[in-house]
Amino acid sequence: MIFRKILIIAVGAGALAGGQAAGKSYGPEYYRSPVGFAITLAGNIGEIRSDHFHTGMDIKALQGVGSPVYAVADGYISRVGVSPTGYGHVLYVTHPNGETSVYGHLDRFAPRIARWVRERQYAKRSFRVDLYPEKGMFPVRQGEPIAYLGNTGSSGGPHLHFEIRDPQGRPRNLVAEGVFKVADRVSPTISRILLYETDSANGAPYRTLRQSVAVRTLPDGTAVPEDSVLYLGRKGYLAYETIDYKDGKSNTMGVYAIEQRVDGSPNFSFAIDRLDFATNAYVNTFVDYPENHKARRTSVLRAYVSPHNRLAVYGQSRRSGDGTISVEDSASRRIETTVTDDAGNRTVLKFRIERGTALCAEVPQGDPVPWWEGRTFRLPDATVAIPGGALYESMHLSACRDTVCGIPVVRIGSADVPLQKAATIGIGAAGLPESLRPKALLVSVAADGKPTNMGGRWDAVSGLVTASVKRLGSFAVAVDTLAPVIRAVYGSGVRIPAGKTLRWRVTDDLSGIVRYTLTVDGRWELLAWDPKSRTMEHAPTRGETPAKHAVVLTVRDAKGNTKTFKSTYIW
C-alpha cells in the first residue's frame, strides 16, 4: 500500500533514530511458516498486556494441540526451556543470519530433543529447566518438525507463540514487515478521545481529565467524534481508546502506529517495528494506565511521551515535542490523528481543540516527588521507600494509615500508579505472636477488601513485615497458616489405564506453591505442574506386567506450609 510506505518513512524514520531497527531485515525469502496451515492470529506483537507489550505472534491452533511445529530456517537449537509459567515448553533456534526464532507454549518437543531434556530434568531433579545445548548437538533444517503445538506455561488457550529476534535480541514485527501474510482488510477502531488538562503545583505536574468523547469508526476508515470541537484551558495532551481486528475474527489486536498532527505538523508518533525486553515494562507509561486498567477489550494509548520513558518506538515526538498541545495563544488547533494496523489499514480522526474556560481543578495532596529522586515516607510503625527512577513522571504522593472494608492498611498513592522499579513497604504487626512471624506476608487490598499476595517476610531487625511492590495502593499484613490442598483424580489402589497419567488438582490459600516433589517407590520422579489449571501430572514408566507402586506427593507453599499425599496405584 502507498500509505504503508509513507508511514514507514514518516514514522519509522524516527524509530530508526531511536535505535529500533538496524541491519538487513530477512523476509519470506528466508523464513517459512512455523506451522503447516494458514496463519490465523490470536494476538500480535505490540498488543498491550499486563506490564508488558506482547512480543510475538500468537498463531491459533487450527489443527489442534499436537500439530507439528517446523523450523522456519536452517540453524541449531540454542536454548530449551520448560516452565510452569511464561512460555512453558519453549525452543530457541539460532540461524546463520544471527537471528533467533522462538517457539513457545509447546505441548512437547521432537523425540530426540525430548529425550535429552528429560535426562537433564532427572539429573537436576527439577521440572523447570533452562538449558543451553552445545551448538552442534541439535542442528535443524528448514521445514524440519522440531516440536508440537500446545498450551503450556502462561497460555490462555492452545496456540503457538512465535517470534523472530534480531541479532540484538529484539522481537521483530513480522506482519508489518511482510514476513508473514495474515488476512486483514479491517481498519483499526477508535472508540474514544480523552483530553487531559495539565498543570503543576509545588514543582510537580498533575493532570485532569477534561473531556471524554465517544468516537464512531466507519467501515471506510473514517472516525467520527461525537463532538468535533474539544476545549482546553491552557495546555494538555490526548489519549485514544483503540483496538484492531483481523478479517472475520473476534480476537483483539494491538495497533501498529499512531501519528498525531497539530495544524498539519507532526506532534506525536510511534510505530511498533522492534521491541526491547530491557524497556518492555515502560508499556505502563505508554498507555493511559488508569483508563487502560478499566478498559476490557480495548487499549487506551497516550499521545504523550512522559519524562521517564525509555521506549524506542517514538518517531518525531522525540525530537519535536512530547505530544503536548497548547492553546495559550487562543488559536484553534486542527488535530488529525491516523491509527494504522500492521497490515497497513488506517483510520483517520479529525477534530479541533479550542481555548475554553480555565479548570478549577483540585490540586493533588501530598509531597511533590520528582521521578528521578527517591523518597521514603515514614509512619508510626511503617515505612514506604520509593527509589529514584521508580515513577514514570513526577507527582504528588502521600502515605497514611487507613482502613479498607474494616482492614487496617497503609495507603500510599493509589493502585493506578505503576512503578518501573520496585518500592519497599514495611508494616509493623504489633501483637503478632512469635510463632506466626514466619507465616507473615504483605497483601495489597482492593477497594472491595479483596487481598492479593505481595510476598515478603518478617524482618527481625526492623520488626516490620516487608515486601517489594511494583505499584502503589493499600497494603496490609496477613498470615498464611493453611497448607496447600491436594485432590487426587484417581482413588488409592486404582489401576491406572494404559495411556493415562497420574493427576492431582492442587490449590493454595494465599502465598502460592513454590515447591513440589513426587516419589514413586522411594525414587524421585518427574512431575509436571500447570498453575493455570492447578494440575500436577506424572506419566508413569510402565513395566511388562502391572505392579503396585507407592506414590508420595509433597507440596509446599511460600510460607512453609506443607501437605503430603500418600497412596498406592497399579500400572
N, C-alpha and C positions, 0 to 999 in steps of 0.2 A: 504494500500500500504506500502511496506517496506520502501520506501524513506520517506513517510509521518512520520513514526515512528522515523526514524533517524533525520529528520529535527526538530521534537519536542525536541529531546534530545540535538541537536547541537545548535539550535536557541532558542527554548523555555526555555532552562535552564537559559540562560541569562535574558530572560524576567521574569522568576520567581524571579531571584535575584533582578531585578529592581522593584519588587512589583506588577507584572502583575496578577498573579494568586495565589490563596491560597484556601485551604479547598477542600471539595468534589465538583466535577462537576457533576451535575444531568443531565441525558441524556434522551433518548427516553423512558426509562422505567418509567420515572416520568412525562414527558410532552407529551401531544398530540399536534396535529397541531391546530393552531388558526382558520383554515378555513376548509371547507368541500370538498375541491378539491385539486388536486395535486399542491404542491407549485412550482410556477414559479416566478423567481425573476426579478424585475425591477432595483434593487440596492442591494448592500450588505454592511456589516459592514466593515469599513476601507476605503470605497470609498472616494475619495477626493472631498470635497465640498468647497464652498466659506468660508474661515476662520474656517473650522472645518472638522473633519472626520465624515462621516456618521456613526451613532451609532446603526443601526439596519438592519433588513431585510425588504426590500420593496417588498411585495407579490402582484403580479399582480391580478387584479380583473377579473379573468377568468369567473366568473358568474355574473359580472356586479355590479354596485352600488346597495346597499341594500341587498347583500347576507349576511347570518349570520356570525358573528364572535363569536368564542367559547372560554370559559375559558380553558387554557391549563392544569390547575391542580386545585385542591381544594384550597380555600383561601377566602379572603374577599376583597372587593373593598376599597382601602385605599386612593385613590385620584381620583378626577374627574375634568377635565378641559374643558373649552370652550374658544376658542380664534380665532380672525380673522386670526392670523398668527401662525407660529410654527406648533404644532401637531393638531391644530384645535380642534375638539371634541376628547378627549383622556381619556382613562381609565387606572388606575394602579391597579393591583391585587397583593396583598401580599400573599405569600404561606407559609405553615408551615416550610419549609426548610430555611426561611429567605430571599429567593429571591423574586423579583418582576417582573411580566410580564407587558409589556406596549403595548397598542393598540392605534395607532394614526391615524389621518385623517378620523375618523369615520363619517358616514353620520348621524347617530343618535344612541342613547342609547336604551337598552331594556326598555320597558314601565315603570317598577317600578323605574328605575334609572332616566329616562327622566322626570317623574312627579316631583321627588324631586329636580332635577336640575332646572327645570322651576320655581318651587316655590322659590328657592334661587335666581334665576335671578331677579324675580319680587321683592323680598324682598330687594335686593341690587340695583335694578333699573340699571342693567348692563347686557349686552350680554356676556361680558368677565367675567368669574368667574374661580377661582381656589379653589376647595372645598376638604375638608378632612372629610369624613363621619366617624362616630363612628365605631369602629371595628365590632360590631355586627349588624350594620344596613343593610349591603348588603353582606351576605355570599354567596359564589358561589361554585358550584360543577364542577368538571372536565367535559367538554363537554357541559356545560350549555350555551345557547346563551346569550351573555351579551351586544351585540351591532350589528351594521350593517355596512358593509364596505362602505367607501365613498371617498370624495375628498375635505375635509375641511382643513382649515389652509393653510400653505405654501406648498401645494401639486401641483406637475406638471401634475397630471392625476390621475384617480381613482386607488387606491391601499391601502393596509394595511401596515402601518409602525409598525413593531413588534420587541420588544426587550425582553430579559430576563436579568435583572440586578442582579449581585451577592449581597450578604449582605452588601458589601461596596458601592453599588450603581453603579458599573461599568458594562456596557453592555458586554455580552459575545459574542464571535464569534461562533454562534450556528451551522453553516455549518462546519467550521473547526473542531469543537468538535464532530461532528457526531450526534448532537441532531435532526437535520432535514436533510433529503436527498434531494438533488437537482441534476437533471440530468446534468452531466458535465464531458465530456471527452476531453475538449478543453484546450490545453496548453496556458499559457499567451503569449501575443505578445510583443516582444521587437522591437521597430521601430527605435531607435536612441541611440547612445552613445554620451555623452558630456564630454569632458575632459577640466578641468579648471586648469590653472597655478595659483599658489598662491604666494603672496609676501607681503611685508609690507613696509610702508613709514611713518616716523614720529610716529612710535609706533602703527599704525593701519593697519590691514590687508586689502588687496584687491585681487580681482580675475580677471582673463582674460580668456575668452573662447578661448581655443587654437584650439580645433578640434570639429567638429560635424559630426559624421559618421553615415550614414544610415545603418540599420540592416534589414535583411530579415529573418523572422521566418518561419521555415518549419513545416509541419504537425506533424512530429515526435518529436517536441520539441527541435530541434536544431536551434540555431540562428546564422546566418552567417553575419558578418560585411562586409561592402563594402571595408574597409581597415582592414587588420588583424594586422597591426603594427601602433601604435599611438606614439606620441613623446612629451616628457616633457623637459623643460629646467632644472629644479631642482626638484620641488615637486608640488603636486596638488591633486585633487580628481576628482571622476567621478560622473556623474548623468546618469539616464536611463529613456528614454521615453518608457512607457509600459502601457498595458491595458489588461483586461481579459474579456472573454465572457463565457456564458453558452451554452449548446448544442442547436443549431438551433436558437439562439436568437441574436438580434442586440443590446440589451441593454448592455452598458459598465459596467464593474465591477472593483472594486479595487483589487489589488493583495494582497495575504496574507503575503508573506515573500520574502525577498531578502537576499541572502548570497553571499558575495564577498570574494574570496580568492586571495591572492597575493603570488606567489611562493609556493602554497599549504597550506599556513597558513591563518587562519581567519583574515580578515582585517576590515570587516564591516558586520553587520547583523541586521535585525529586523523581528519581527513576530507580527501580529495583533491578539492577543489572548483576551485581555481585553482593553477597552478604559476608560479613566478617564475624566469626564466632567471638572474637575478642570484644566486639562492641554490640553484640546482639541484644543485650539487655536494655540498651538505650531505646528499644521499642517503647518503653514506658514513658518517654518524653516525646516520641514521635506521634503517639496517639494523644487524644484528649482523655487522660486517664480516668477521671471520674465518670464522664459520659460514656466512654468506651466500656467501662465496667458494667454499666447499666444496660447497654445495648445487647440484644440477644443474638441476632444473626448478621448484624451489620458491624462495620468498624467506623469509629469516629476519629478522623485524622486531622491533626493540626496543620494549618498552613502557616507555620511559625517554627523557627529554629530557636529552641531555648538556649540559654548561655552555656549550660553543661550538657552538650550533645556532641558526641564524637562520631556519629554516623557519617559515612562517606557517600550517602545516597543523594545528597542535595546538589542541585546544579547552581544556577546563577545566584540563588539566595545567599550562598556562602560568600559571594563577592559584592553583591549589590544591596544586601539587606537581609533581615531575618524574617520578613513577611509582615512586618508592622505596617499598618495603613493609617495615615494621618489626614484629618480634615481641619486642622487648626487654621488653615488659610480660608476656611469656609467654602472651598471649592467642592463641587460634586465629583465623586470618583467613579469612573466606569470600571467595573470588575468583570473580567472574562476568565472563567476557570474551565480548563479542559482536563477531564479524567480519562485515562487510557488504560486498556487492559493489555495482557501480554500477547494477544493476537492482533493488536493494532486498532481494535474497535474503540471509538471515543464518544464521550458525552460532553456537550458544551453547555455551560451555565452562564447566563449574563444577568447582571443586576447593577444597581447603583448604590453607593453609600453617600449620604449627605450629612451635613452637620445638624445635630439635634440639640435638645436641651441637655445640659450637664447632669450627670447622675449624682444623686445624693447617696452614694454607696457607703455602706458601713465599713469603716476601716478595721481590718482584722486585728484581733487582740493578740498580745504576746510579744516576745522579743524578736527583733529583726535578726535573722540568721543568714549571713552570706553563704552561698552554696559551697564556696571553696574553703570555708573555715569550719573547724569542729566546734561543737558546743555540748556542754554537759549540764543537764538540768538535775538539781538535787532537791529532793523532797524528804520529809521525815520518813526514814526507813525505806528509801527508794532512790534510784538514780537512773537517768537515761543519758547515754553517751552517744552522740551522733558525730562520726568522724568527718573531717573535711572531704569534700567530693562525694558525699553520700546523697545530697539533694541535687535535683536536676536544675533547680533555679532557686534563687534566694527567696525567702518567705518569712512570715511571722509565725512563730511557734511558741507554745506554752505547754507546761506539764502540770498536772494536778491530780489529786486524789478524787475519785468519783465513785458512783455505783451505776451498774447497768443491770436492770431486772433484779435488783437486790444483791448483786455480786459486787464486792469491793474491787475496784480496778485502779490502775494507774493509767491516766489518759495523756497521750502526747500527740498533738495534731489530730489527724483523722486517718482512717483506713484508706482514704483516697490519695494519700501521699506515699508513693513508692520510693524506694531508695536504691541507688546504684551500688553503694557499699552498705554492709550490714551495720545497724546500730546495736548497741549492747544495753539491755534493760535488766536492772536488778531490783527485785522487790522483796522486802522482808516478810517473814511469815511468823510473827510473834505467836508463841503458843504452839507451834508445830512440834509435836513430840520428836525426840531424837530418833526414835525408831522409824519415823516416816520421812526423815530428811532425804535418805537415798531415793525415795519414791517421788520427790518433788520435781515439778517442772513448771514452765510458764505456758499459758494459753492466751490466745487472742480471744476477745469476747465481742461477738457481733451485737448489733442493736437489739436482736431478739433474745440475747443471752446465750446463744449457741457458742460453745468453746471450740477452738481449733488448736491442736497441739503445736507449740513452738519449740519444744525441746528444752534443753537447758538442764541445770543441776544446782544443787545446794552448794554454795561456796562457804567453806568453814571460816575463811579469813574475814570476809565482809559480813557474814551472817545473812546474805541475800541469796535468793534463787535467781540465777542469771541465765540469759539466753540471748542469742543473736537473732535479729529480725530484719526483714527486707522491706517492710512497710510499717508505717506508724499506725496508731489506733489505740484501743483499750486493751489492757493486759492484766492478768491475774495469776495468782499462784494456784496450782492444782496438784493433787497427788494421784498416782496411778498404783493401786494395790491389787488390781484384778489381773489374773493370768489370762493368756490367750485361751480361746475356746477351740477345741478340735472335734470335728464331727466326721466320722468315717463313712464313706459311701457303702462299703461292704461290712457286714457284721462279722464278729470274731468267729473263726473256724470255717469261714466260707471258702469254697474253691473258686479261684479267680479264673474266669473263662479265657480260653486262648484268644490272644489279640487284645485283651483288656489290660488296663493298668490299675494299680492301687491308687486310690484318690481319697483326699481328705479336704473338707472345707474348713478353713482356719480364719478366725476373726480375732481382733483385739479391740479392747475398750478405748484406748486413748493414745498411748505413747508410740505404738507401732511395732511390728515384728522386725527384729534385727538379726536373729539367728535361728537356724533350724537344722536339725540333724536327724538322719534316718539310719538305723542299723537293721540288718537282716541276719539273723543267726550270729549276732555279735560283730558283724563286719560293716564298716561304713559303706553306704550306698548312695548313689546319685539321686537327688530329689529336686524336681523342677518346682519353682514357686511362681505363681501368676497372681500378683496382688489385685489386679482389676477384677478377676473372677473369684478371688480369695480361695484359690485352689492349689493344693500341693499334690504332686503326681510322681509316681515311680513306675518305670517299666521293668518288671522283674525278669531276671535271667532264668530261663526255664531249662530243666534237665530233660533227660529222655523219659523219665517216669515222674509223675506228680509226687510231691513230698510236702510235708508240713514245715512251715518256717515261722520262726519267732521274729516279730516285727516290733520295733520300738521307735516312735517318733517323738522328738523333743523340740519344743518351740519356746523361744524366749522373746520378751518384748524389751524396749529400750530402758525400762526401769528394773530389769532383772526378774520380773515375774515370769515363772516358768511353768509350762504344762507338759506332761509326759503321757503319751498314749501307747499302750501295750496291747498286742493282740497276736493271734496266730492265724495264718492263712495257708491255703494249699494251692500250689501251682506246679 
